[in-house]
Amino acid sequence: MFKIPTDQNSIFKWGNPPQKKLSQNFRILVWNIWKGKLRAQIESDLPDLCDNSELVLFQEMTDQSWLRELLQQQKHEWNMATSFQWNNGYQTGIATGADSQIEK
């Protein structure tokens, strides 16, 4: 049914943020995107919601190519932490998008 990925296969990063530092006043979006099951709604709403948010937190994120491509078009740097991988190869977990660089 599913498997737990190894540590080296559980964190993904993509995108290029326009800023080096998150501003002191920022807007945050928290969204359970339910593993991309409402694709039409996500494709319609996500660009405006991301454009109006400096920090974006997704629950039940999935690494499906259409969703990663949509996120790549936004102004954020994305980090995804995988909880598990379905047998169809898709991974699910949480993702954080920031319009500034994320320091470790």
C-alpha positions in Angstrom: 0.0 0.0 0.0 2.7 2.5 1.0 6.3 2.7 2.3 8.3 5.1 4.4 11.1 6.7 2.4 14.8 6.7 3.5 16.1 9.9 5.1 17.9 10.9 1.9 14.7 10.4 -0.2 12.4 12.3 2.1 13.3 16.0 1.7 12.9 17.9 -1.6 13.7 21.5 -2.5 12.9 23.5 -5.6 12.2 27.1 -6.7 14.0 30.4 -6.4 12.8 33.0 -3.9 13.2 36.7 -4.8 14.3 37.9 -1.4 17.1 36.9 1.0 15.2 37.6 4.2 11.5 37.3 5.3 10.2 40.7 6.1 9.1 41.5 9.7 5.5 41.8 8.6 4.3 38.9 6.4 1.2 37.0 5.3 0.9 33.3 5.8 -1.3 30.8 4.0 -2.0 27.4 5.6 -3.9 24.9 3.3 -4.6 21.2 3.4 -4.5 20.5 -0.3 -5.8 16.9 0.3 -3.2 15.2 -1.9 -4.2 17.2 -5.0 -7.6 15.6 -5.3 -9.3 18.9 -6.1 -6.9 19.7 -9.0 -9.2 22.2 -10.8 -9.7 24.2 -7.6 -6.0 24.1 -6.7 -5.0 25.2 -10.2 -7.5 28.1 -10.1 -6.9 29.3 -6.5 -3.2 28.6 -5.8 -1.6 31.3 -8.0 -3.5 34.2 -6.4 -3.2 32.7 -2.9 0.5 32.2 -3.2 1.0 35.7 -4.8 -0.6 37.2 -1.7 1.4 35.2 0.8 5.1 35.4 1.8 4.9 32.1 3.7 2.9 29.1 2.5 2.3 25.9 4.5 0.7 22.8 2.8 -0.6 19.8 4.6 -1.2 16.6 2.6 1.2 17.8 -0.2 1.9 15.4 -3.0 4.8 15.4 -5.5 2.6 14.9 -8.5 4.3 16.6 -11.5 1.3 18.9 -12.3 1.4 20.3 -8.8 5.2 20.7 -8.6 5.1 22.5 -12.0 2.4 24.8 -10.7 4.4 25.6 -7.6 7.5 26.1 -9.6 5.7 29.1 -11.3 5.2 30.8 -8.0 7.6 33.3 -6.3 8.6 30.9 -3.5 11.3 28.5 -2.6 9.7 25.1 -1.7 10.7 22.4 0.8 8.8 19.2 1.0 9.2 16.6 3.7 7.7 13.2 2.8 5.8 11.1 5.3 5.3 8.2 3.0 5.2 7.0 -0.6 2.2 5.3 -2.2 2.7 2.2 -4.4 2.0 4.4 -7.5 5.2 6.3 -6.7 3.7 9.5 -5.5 5.0 10.9 -2.2 2.9 12.8 0.3 3.8 14.9 3.3 4.1 18.6 4.2 5.5 21.5 2.2 6.7 25.0 3.1 7.0 27.8 0.5 8.7 31.1 1.3 9.4 34.1 -0.8 12.8 34.4 0.9 15.6 31.9 1.4 15.2 29.4 4.2 18.2 29.1 6.4 19.2 25.8 8.0 
